[in-house]
Amino acid sequence: MTIKKTIQKILTKNEKWKIFVKGEEDLLTLPTVLFSPLKSIIFYGHFQYGVIGVEVDEKIKKKILMVLKKFH
């Protein structure tokens, strides 16, 4: 199952969910933010800053899309 389908499957249920990633999948935060509904809160770890929380809004989604387009 793709990352997008997995995240969408989790989010179709009207429940609170946690996604835990083992290892160094730092970039998994990007699709998680993109596919999450507005006002969701995504927490992720940063090696220098510890735990960081991001509230999903249109502004952060646009920033992520701009970054991803640079890889295309």
Biopython code that builds the backbone (N, CA, C, O; Angstrom):
import numpy as np
from Bio.PDB.StructureBuilder import StructureBuilder

atoms = [
    (1, "MET", "N", (0.857, -1.176, 0.000)),
    (1, "MET", "CA", (0.000, 0.000, 0.000)),
    (1, "MET", "C", (0.904, 1.240, 0.000)),
    (1, "MET", "O", (1.904, 1.277, 0.717)),
    (2, "THR", "N", (0.561, 2.237, -0.787)),
    (2, "THR", "CA", (1.363, 3.460, -0.860)),
    (2, "THR", "C", (1.183, 4.298, 0.396)),
    (2, "THR", "O", (0.237, 4.105, 1.160)),
    (3, "ILE", "N", (2.098, 5.225, 0.596)),
    (3, "ILE", "CA", (2.002, 6.131, 1.741)),
    (3, "ILE", "C", (0.694, 6.911, 1.673)),
    (3, "ILE", "O", (-0.003, 7.052, 2.678)),
    (4, "LYS", "N", (0.360, 7.421, 0.478)),
    (4, "LYS", "CA", (-0.868, 8.219, 0.322)),
    (4, "LYS", "C", (-2.090, 7.402, 0.699)),
    (4, "LYS", "O", (-2.937, 7.870, 1.460)),
    (5, "LYS", "N", (-2.194, 6.181, 0.172)),
    (5, "LYS", "CA", (-3.367, 5.347, 0.464)),
    (5, "LYS", "C", (-3.444, 4.983, 1.944)),
    (5, "LYS", "O", (-4.526, 4.951, 2.529)),
    (6, "THR", "N", (-2.295, 4.711, 2.536)),
    (6, "THR", "CA", (-2.282, 4.377, 3.961)),
    (6, "THR", "C", (-2.778, 5.543, 4.798)),
    (6, "THR", "O", (-3.618, 5.368, 5.681)),
    (7, "ILE", "N", (-2.261, 6.732, 4.521)),
    (7, "ILE", "CA", (-2.669, 7.913, 5.279)),
    (7, "ILE", "C", (-4.152, 8.204, 5.039)),
    (7, "ILE", "O", (-4.884, 8.502, 5.982)),
    (8, "GLN", "N", (-4.595, 8.120, 3.793)),
    (8, "GLN", "CA", (-6.010, 8.380, 3.497)),
    (8, "GLN", "C", (-6.916, 7.353, 4.170)),
    (8, "GLN", "O", (-7.992, 7.706, 4.653)),
    (9, "LYS", "N", (-6.500, 6.097, 4.208)),
    (9, "LYS", "CA", (-7.301, 5.057, 4.861)),
    (9, "LYS", "C", (-7.459, 5.364, 6.350)),
    (9, "LYS", "O", (-8.546, 5.237, 6.913)),
    (10, "ILE", "N", (-6.361, 5.768, 6.970)),
    (10, "ILE", "CA", (-6.407, 6.109, 8.392)),
    (10, "ILE", "C", (-7.324, 7.307, 8.622)),
    (10, "ILE", "O", (-8.102, 7.331, 9.577)),
    (11, "LEU", "N", (-7.228, 8.290, 7.749)),
    (11, "LEU", "CA", (-7.970, 9.538, 7.948)),
    (11, "LEU", "C", (-9.452, 9.433, 7.590)),
    (11, "LEU", "O", (-10.223, 10.325, 7.944)),
    (12, "THR", "N", (-9.872, 8.381, 6.904)),
    (12, "THR", "CA", (-11.290, 8.250, 6.570)),
    (12, "THR", "C", (-12.135, 7.861, 7.788)),
    (12, "THR", "O", (-13.358, 8.004, 7.781)),
    (13, "LYS", "N", (-11.476, 7.377, 8.810)),
    (13, "LYS", "CA", (-12.196, 7.010, 10.025)),
    (13, "LYS", "C", (-12.267, 8.231, 10.925)),
    (13, "LYS", "O", (-11.290, 8.972, 11.036)),
    (14, "ASN", "N", (-13.369, 8.446, 11.550)),
    (14, "ASN", "CA", (-13.542, 9.605, 12.439)),
    (14, "ASN", "C", (-12.975, 9.300, 13.817)),
    (14, "ASN", "O", (-13.685, 9.336, 14.822)),
    (15, "GLU", "N", (-11.700, 9.002, 13.843)),
    (15, "GLU", "CA", (-11.025, 8.694, 15.090)),
    (15, "GLU", "C", (-9.691, 9.425, 15.109)),
    (15, "GLU", "O", (-9.192, 9.852, 14.067)),
    (16, "LYS", "N", (-9.123, 9.566, 16.286)),
    (16, "LYS", "CA", (-7.785, 10.117, 16.392)),
    (16, "LYS", "C", (-6.796, 8.991, 16.119)),
    (16, "LYS", "O", (-6.980, 7.862, 16.575)),
    (17, "TRP", "N", (-5.752, 9.310, 15.373)),
    (17, "TRP", "CA", (-4.765, 8.303, 15.001)),
    (17, "TRP", "C", (-3.366, 8.795, 15.265)),
    (17, "TRP", "O", (-3.102, 9.997, 15.286)),
    (18, "LYS", "N", (-2.483, 7.858, 15.463)),
    (18, "LYS", "CA", (-1.059, 8.136, 15.582)),
    (18, "LYS", "C", (-0.348, 7.275, 14.556)),
    (18, "LYS", "O", (-0.662, 6.095, 14.399)),
    (19, "ILE", "N", (0.606, 7.864, 13.860)),
    (19, "ILE", "CA", (1.437, 7.125, 12.924)),
    (19, "ILE", "C", (2.851, 7.155, 13.478)),
    (19, "ILE", "O", (3.431, 8.227, 13.651)),
    (20, "PHE", "N", (3.400, 5.999, 13.753)),
    (20, "PHE", "CA", (4.767, 5.913, 14.259)),
    (20, "PHE", "C", (5.656, 5.360, 13.156)),
    (20, "PHE", "O", (5.299, 4.393, 12.482)),
    (21, "VAL", "N", (6.800, 5.975, 12.981)),
    (21, "VAL", "CA", (7.749, 5.539, 11.958)),
    (21, "VAL", "C", (9.025, 5.094, 12.650)),
    (21, "VAL", "O", (9.635, 5.857, 13.399)),
    (22, "LYS", "N", (9.423, 3.852, 12.393)),
    (22, "LYS", "CA", (10.689, 3.358, 12.926)),
    (22, "LYS", "C", (11.782, 3.708, 11.933)),
    (22, "LYS", "O", (11.623, 3.507, 10.729)),
    (23, "GLY", "N", (12.870, 4.222, 12.429)),
    (23, "GLY", "CA", (13.991, 4.508, 11.548)),
    (23, "GLY", "C", (14.052, 5.968, 11.155)),
    (23, "GLY", "O", (13.499, 6.843, 11.820)),
    (24, "GLU", "N", (14.735, 6.200, 10.065)),
    (24, "GLU", "CA", (15.048, 7.561, 9.620)),
    (24, "GLU", "C", (14.212, 7.973, 8.413)),
    (24, "GLU", "O", (14.776, 8.317, 7.374)),
    (25, "GLU", "N", (12.934, 7.948, 8.515)),
    (25, "GLU", "CA", (12.045, 8.356, 7.428)),
    (25, "GLU", "C", (11.588, 9.787, 7.647)),
    (25, "GLU", "O", (10.392, 10.057, 7.757)),
    (26, "ASP", "N", (12.548, 10.703, 7.709)),
    (26, "ASP", "CA", (12.252, 12.103, 8.006)),
    (26, "ASP", "C", (11.267, 12.726, 7.023)),
    (26, "ASP", "O", (10.441, 13.553, 7.407)),
    (27, "LEU", "N", (11.355, 12.333, 5.768)),
    (27, "LEU", "CA", (10.516, 12.962, 4.745)),
    (27, "LEU", "C", (9.074, 12.477, 4.767)),
    (27, "LEU", "O", (8.241, 13.020, 4.042)),
    (28, "LEU", "N", (8.757, 11.485, 5.566)),
    (28, "LEU", "CA", (7.370, 11.015, 5.660)),
    (28, "LEU", "C", (6.448, 12.094, 6.227)),
    (28, "LEU", "O", (5.233, 12.036, 6.039)),
    (29, "THR", "N", (7.011, 13.057, 6.904)),
    (29, "THR", "CA", (6.215, 14.175, 7.420)),
    (29, "THR", "C", (5.557, 14.946, 6.278)),
    (29, "THR", "O", (4.427, 15.414, 6.421)),
    (30, "LEU", "N", (6.250, 15.084, 5.150)),
    (30, "LEU", "CA", (5.717, 15.887, 4.039)),
    (30, "LEU", "C", (4.405, 15.332, 3.487)),
    (30, "LEU", "O", (3.425, 16.076, 3.433)),
    (31, "PRO", "N", (4.335, 14.065, 3.074)),
    (31, "PRO", "CA", (3.033, 13.572, 2.586)),
    (31, "PRO", "C", (1.984, 13.487, 3.686)),
    (31, "PRO", "O", (0.789, 13.620, 3.424)),
    (32, "THR", "N", (2.431, 13.268, 4.910)),
    (32, "THR", "CA", (1.468, 13.222, 6.016)),
    (32, "THR", "C", (0.767, 14.564, 6.157)),
    (32, "THR", "O", (-0.447, 14.606, 6.356)),
    (33, "VAL", "N", (1.503, 15.653, 6.060)),
    (33, "VAL", "CA", (0.900, 16.985, 6.119)),
    (33, "VAL", "C", (0.014, 17.219, 4.899)),
    (33, "VAL", "O", (-1.100, 17.727, 5.027)),
    (34, "LEU", "N", (0.505, 16.851, 3.720)),
    (34, "LEU", "CA", (-0.265, 17.098, 2.490)),
    (34, "LEU", "C", (-1.610, 16.384, 2.479)),
    (34, "LEU", "O", (-2.607, 16.943, 2.021)),
    (35, "PHE", "N", (-1.642, 15.164, 2.976)),
    (35, "PHE", "CA", (-2.868, 14.366, 2.895)),
    (35, "PHE", "C", (-3.749, 14.463, 4.131)),
    (35, "PHE", "O", (-4.823, 13.863, 4.174)),
    (36, "SER", "N", (-3.307, 15.207, 5.132)),
    (36, "SER", "CA", (-4.099, 15.360, 6.357)),
    (36, "SER", "C", (-5.073, 16.527, 6.220)),
    (36, "SER", "O", (-4.790, 17.494, 5.513)),
    (37, "PRO", "N", (-6.210, 16.441, 6.889)),
    (37, "PRO", "CA", (-7.168, 17.542, 6.834)),
    (37, "PRO", "C", (-6.625, 18.791, 7.528)),
    (37, "PRO", "O", (-5.763, 18.713, 8.404)),
    (38, "LEU", "N", (-7.145, 19.930, 7.117)),
    (38, "LEU", "CA", (-6.774, 21.186, 7.746)),
    (38, "LEU", "C", (-7.052, 21.119, 9.243)),
    (38, "LEU", "O", (-8.004, 20.476, 9.685)),
    (39, "LYS", "N", (-6.217, 21.784, 10.002)),
    (39, "LYS", "CA", (-6.288, 21.857, 11.465)),
    (39, "LYS", "C", (-5.785, 20.596, 12.161)),
    (39, "LYS", "O", (-5.826, 20.518, 13.389)),
    (40, "SER", "N", (-5.304, 19.591, 11.392)),
    (40, "SER", "CA", (-4.639, 18.453, 12.023)),
    (40, "SER", "C", (-3.328, 18.944, 12.608)),
    (40, "SER", "O", (-2.792, 19.961, 12.168)),
    (41, "ILE", "N", (-2.818, 18.241, 13.580)),
    (41, "ILE", "CA", (-1.520, 18.584, 14.147)),
    (41, "ILE", "C", (-0.591, 17.393, 13.935)),
    (41, "ILE", "O", (-0.898, 16.268, 14.328)),
    (42, "ILE", "N", (0.536, 17.662, 13.311)),
    (42, "ILE", "CA", (1.529, 16.636, 13.012)),
    (42, "ILE", "C", (2.751, 16.893, 13.887)),
    (42, "ILE", "O", (3.302, 17.994, 13.888)),
    (43, "PHE", "N", (3.166, 15.884, 14.623)),
    (43, "PHE", "CA", (4.373, 15.967, 15.440)),
    (43, "PHE", "C", (5.446, 15.099, 14.798)),
    (43, "PHE", "O", (5.176, 13.990, 14.335)),
    (44, "TYR", "N", (6.659, 15.619, 14.780)),
    (44, "TYR", "CA", (7.775, 14.832, 14.262)),
    (44, "TYR", "C", (9.036, 15.208, 15.023)),
    (44, "TYR", "O", (9.122, 16.272, 15.637)),
    (45, "GLY", "N", (10.006, 14.314, 14.968)),
    (45, "GLY", "CA", (11.248, 14.546, 15.687)),
    (45, "GLY", "C", (12.303, 15.194, 14.810)),
    (45, "GLY", "O", (12.409, 14.905, 13.618)),
    (46, "HIS", "N", (13.068, 16.063, 15.413)),
    (46, "HIS", "CA", (14.177, 16.722, 14.727)),
    (46, "HIS", "C", (15.426, 16.500, 15.566)),
    (46, "HIS", "O", (15.395, 16.663, 16.785)),
    (47, "PHE", "N", (16.525, 16.126, 14.915)),
    (47, "PHE", "CA", (17.722, 15.752, 15.676)),
    (47, "PHE", "C", (18.304, 16.900, 16.500)),
    (47, "PHE", "O", (18.979, 16.648, 17.498)),
    (48, "GLN", "N", (18.063, 18.143, 16.111)),
    (48, "GLN", "CA", (18.584, 19.274, 16.877)),
    (48, "GLN", "C", (17.548, 19.905, 17.801)),
    (48, "GLN", "O", (17.895, 20.411, 18.868)),
    (49, "TYR", "N", (16.274, 19.876, 17.396)),
    (49, "TYR", "CA", (15.243, 20.622, 18.123)),
    (49, "TYR", "C", (14.288, 19.745, 18.920)),
    (49, "TYR", "O", (13.436, 20.268, 19.638)),
    (50, "GLY", "N", (14.404, 18.447, 18.814)),
    (50, "GLY", "CA", (13.500, 17.557, 19.533)),
    (50, "GLY", "C", (12.176, 17.418, 18.798)),
    (50, "GLY", "O", (12.154, 17.282, 17.575)),
    (51, "VAL", "N", (11.076, 17.450, 19.537)),
    (51, "VAL", "CA", (9.754, 17.272, 18.938)),
    (51, "VAL", "C", (9.230, 18.610, 18.420)),
    (51, "VAL", "O", (9.263, 19.628, 19.111)),
    (52, "ILE", "N", (8.747, 18.570, 17.183)),
    (52, "ILE", "CA", (8.186, 19.762, 16.548)),
    (52, "ILE", "C", (6.741, 19.458, 16.185)),
    (52, "ILE", "O", (6.442, 18.371, 15.691)),
    (53, "GLY", "N", (5.852, 20.396, 16.424)),
    (53, "GLY", "CA", (4.453, 20.255, 16.050)),
    (53, "GLY", "C", (4.090, 21.247, 14.960)),
    (53, "GLY", "O", (4.476, 22.415, 15.015)),
    (54, "VAL", "N", (3.342, 20.772, 13.968)),
    (54, "VAL", "CA", (2.906, 21.624, 12.860)),
    (54, "VAL", "C", (1.393, 21.497, 12.722)),
    (54, "VAL", "O", (0.865, 20.392, 12.598)),
    (55, "GLU", "N", (0.703, 22.627, 12.745)),
    (55, "GLU", "CA", (-0.731, 22.600, 12.467)),
    (55, "GLU", "C", (-0.912, 22.702, 10.955)),
    (55, "GLU", "O", (-0.356, 23.593, 10.313)),
    (56, "VAL", "N", (-1.686, 21.793, 10.400)),
    (56, "VAL", "CA", (-1.889, 21.743, 8.959)),
    (56, "VAL", "C", (-2.801, 22.877, 8.531)),
    (56, "VAL", "O", (-3.927, 23.003, 9.011)),
    (57, "ASP", "N", (-2.302, 23.699, 7.622)),
    (57, "ASP", "CA", (-3.109, 24.756, 7.018)),
    (57, "ASP", "C", (-2.692, 24.887, 5.550)),
    (57, "ASP", "O", (-1.745, 24.239, 5.105)),
    (58, "GLU", "N", (-3.399, 25.720, 4.820)),
    (58, "GLU", "CA", (-3.114, 25.875, 3.392)),
    (58, "GLU", "C", (-1.704, 26.414, 3.153)),
    (58, "GLU", "O", (-1.047, 26.039, 2.182)),
    (59, "LYS", "N", (-1.249, 27.284, 4.028)),
    (59, "LYS", "CA", (0.071, 27.895, 3.869)),
    (59, "LYS", "C", (1.177, 26.838, 3.928)),
    (59, "LYS", "O", (2.076, 26.844, 3.086)),
    (60, "ILE", "N", (1.125, 25.943, 4.897)),
    (60, "ILE", "CA", (2.163, 24.918, 5.027)),
    (60, "ILE", "C", (2.070, 23.908, 3.890)),
    (60, "ILE", "O", (3.092, 23.412, 3.416)),
    (61, "LYS", "N", (0.836, 23.595, 3.442)),
    (61, "LYS", "CA", (0.689, 22.681, 2.310)),
    (61, "LYS", "C", (1.314, 23.282, 1.041)),
    (61, "LYS", "O", (1.966, 22.571, 0.276)),
    (62, "LYS", "N", (1.119, 24.567, 0.820)),
    (62, "LYS", "CA", (1.705, 25.230, -0.349)),
    (62, "LYS", "C", (3.229, 25.224, -0.275)),
    (62, "LYS", "O", (3.897, 25.008, -1.286)),
    (63, "LYS", "N", (3.786, 25.460, 0.918)),
    (63, "LYS", "CA", (5.239, 25.431, 1.085)),
    (63, "LYS", "C", (5.805, 24.054, 0.751)),
    (63, "LYS", "O", (6.832, 23.940, 0.082)),
    (64, "ILE", "N", (5.127, 23.015, 1.221)),
    (64, "ILE", "CA", (5.594, 21.649, 0.949)),
    (64, "ILE", "C", (5.527, 21.352, -0.543)),
    (64, "ILE", "O", (6.456, 20.767, -1.100)),
    (65, "LEU", "N", (4.437, 21.750, -1.196)),
    (65, "LEU", "CA", (4.323, 21.520, -2.641)),
    (65, "LEU", "C", (5.421, 22.251, -3.410)),
    (65, "LEU", "O", (5.938, 21.719, -4.392)),
    (66, "MET", "N", (5.782, 23.452, -2.984)),
    (66, "MET", "CA", (6.858, 24.192, -3.641)),
    (66, "MET", "C", (8.190, 23.445, -3.515)),
    (66, "MET", "O", (8.963, 23.381, -4.471)),
    (67, "VAL", "N", (8.450, 22.888, -2.345)),
    (67, "VAL", "CA", (9.679, 22.124, -2.137)),
    (67, "VAL", "C", (9.676, 20.873, -3.009)),
    (67, "VAL", "O", (10.670, 20.570, -3.668)),
    (68, "LEU", "N", (8.561, 20.147, -3.014)),
    (68, "LEU", "CA", (8.477, 18.910, -3.789)),
    (68, "LEU", "C", (8.608, 19.153, -5.291)),
    (68, "LEU", "O", (9.179, 18.326, -6.002)),
    (69, "LYS", "N", (8.093, 20.261, -5.773)),
    (69, "LYS", "CA", (8.191, 20.566, -7.208)),
    (69, "LYS", "C", (9.634, 20.751, -7.650)),
    (69, "LYS", "O", (9.946, 20.553, -8.824)),
    (70, "LYS", "N", (10.512, 21.124, -6.744)),
    (70, "LYS", "CA", (11.923, 21.283, -7.081)),
    (70, "LYS", "C", (12.597, 19.952, -7.410)),
    (70, "LYS", "O", (13.640, 19.923, -8.062)),
    (71, "PHE", "N", (11.990, 18.844, -6.951)),
    (71, "PHE", "CA", (12.540, 17.512, -7.211)),
    (71, "PHE", "C", (12.013, 16.908, -8.508)),
    (71, "PHE", "O", (12.506, 15.869, -8.946)),
    (72, "HIS", "N", (11.038, 17.530, -9.118)),
    (72, "HIS", "CA", (10.410, 16.974, -10.333)),
    (72, "HIS", "C", (11.193, 17.300, -11.562)),
    (72, "HIS", "O", (10.805, 16.910, -12.663)),
]
sb = StructureBuilder()
sb.init_structure("model")
sb.init_model(0)
sb.init_chain("A")
sb.init_seg("    ")
for serial, (resi, resn, name, xyz) in enumerate(atoms, 1):
    if name == "N":
        sb.init_residue(resn, " ", resi, " ")
    sb.init_atom(name, np.array(xyz, "f"), 0.0, 1.0, " ", f" {name:<3s}", serial, name[0])
structure = sb.get_structure()
